[in-house]
């Protein structure tokens, strides 16, 4: 295979690795934390403490909180909805990646060592773009 064949195989390898990574790493984020608060086992997490002289953190429900408890609940619900939507898009995109990578492999298997169609190269580029967007979405 020439340079195009190596690029196609590299892109295919990246796409498959991306799909494996997405499938192996379920994302479960709550309030921006991936781990529970540190404390003694069985002990309820403590409420946030107000630091004297510092403005309260919005959404904490502390006195003088500019958001207040109702706004904090609304922000929490909105963040949860955004995370749920993000997760649904990740699942849909990884399913699309799987279909594209499977199609690309079938097309590469049909080609000879001297021929590589433009469609195969376009499909490899599409897989690469989608894999990168999934990776970026997973970061944040």
N, C-alpha and C positions, 0 to 999 in steps of 0.2 A: 504494500500500500504506500502511496505517496504521502505528502504532508497533510492532505485533506483527510486521509484515512486515520492518521494518528490523532488529528483534531477531533474527528467524529468519535473515535473510541474514547478519547479523553473526556469529551462532553458526556457521552453515555455513562462512563464510569462515575463522573461527578453527579449526574442525575440519579443514578441508582444509589450512590452513597447518600445523597440528600434524602431520598425516599426512606432509606433504612434509618437514617438519623431521625427523621420526623416520626416514623412509626415507633421507634424505640424510646422516644422522649415525650411522653404525654405531658402537656403543659397544664398545671394546676396552680394558678396564682390567685391569692386572696389578699386584697388590700396591699398589693405590691410586695407581699412577703411570700417567700417560697418555703420558709420553715416556721414552725410555731414559735411563739415568744418563749424565751428562756426563763425557766422558773423551776420550782420544785415540782416533782410529779404529783398530780392530783390537785395542785394549787391553781386557783383561777388567776389569769393574768391581771396584773395591777393596772389601774387606770393611769393615764398619762399624768405626769406631774407638771404643774406650772412653774416655770423658773422665774423667780422674782426679777422684775425689771425688764423682762422680755415679753413681747406680745404673744398671746396664746396662738397655738397652731390652729388654723382654720379646721373646723369639723371635729374638734375634740370634745365639744360640749362644755368646755370650761367657762366660767363667768367671763364676760366681756368677749366671748368668741364671736367674731364678725359673721360666721356662717350660721351658727346656732345648730341645735340638734336636728331640726327638720331638714335644713339644707345639707347637713352632713349625711343624713339617711338618703336623701335624693342623690347626692354625689356618689355614695356607695352603690346604690342601685344602678346608676348610670355606668359606673366603672365595671360592675358585674356584667351588664348588658354588652358593653364594649368588648370585654374579655370573651364572652360567649360568642359574639359575632366574629371576633378574630379567630377563635378556635374553629368555628364552622368554615371560615374561608381557608384556613390552613388545611383542614381535612379535604375540602373540595379541590384545592390546588394540588395536594399530594396525590389524590386519586387521578387527577389529570396528568400529573407527572408520570405516574405508573403507566397509564395508557400510552402516553407519548413515547416513553422509553421502550415499551414493548413493541410498539409500531416501528420505532427506529431500529431495534434489534432485528426484527423480521426483514426490514428493507436492506440492512447491511448484510444479513445472511444471504439474501437473494443476489446481491451484487457480486461481481468478480473482483479479483485483486487489482485489475486495471481500470475498472469503471466505478464511478461513484456519482449518483445522480444529484442534481441541484436540490431536489426535494429532500434528500437525506441530509444535506448540509443545512437547509432551512429548518428542518425538524430539529436537528441538533442545536441550532441557535435558539429556537423556541424553548427547548428543554432547559438550556443554560439560563436564559432570562427568567423563566418560571422558577427554577431552582434558586436563583439568587434572590428573587422577590420573596420566596418562602423563607429563606434564611434570614433576610432582613426583618420580616414580619415576626419571626420567632425571637429575634433579639429584643424587640420592644415595640 
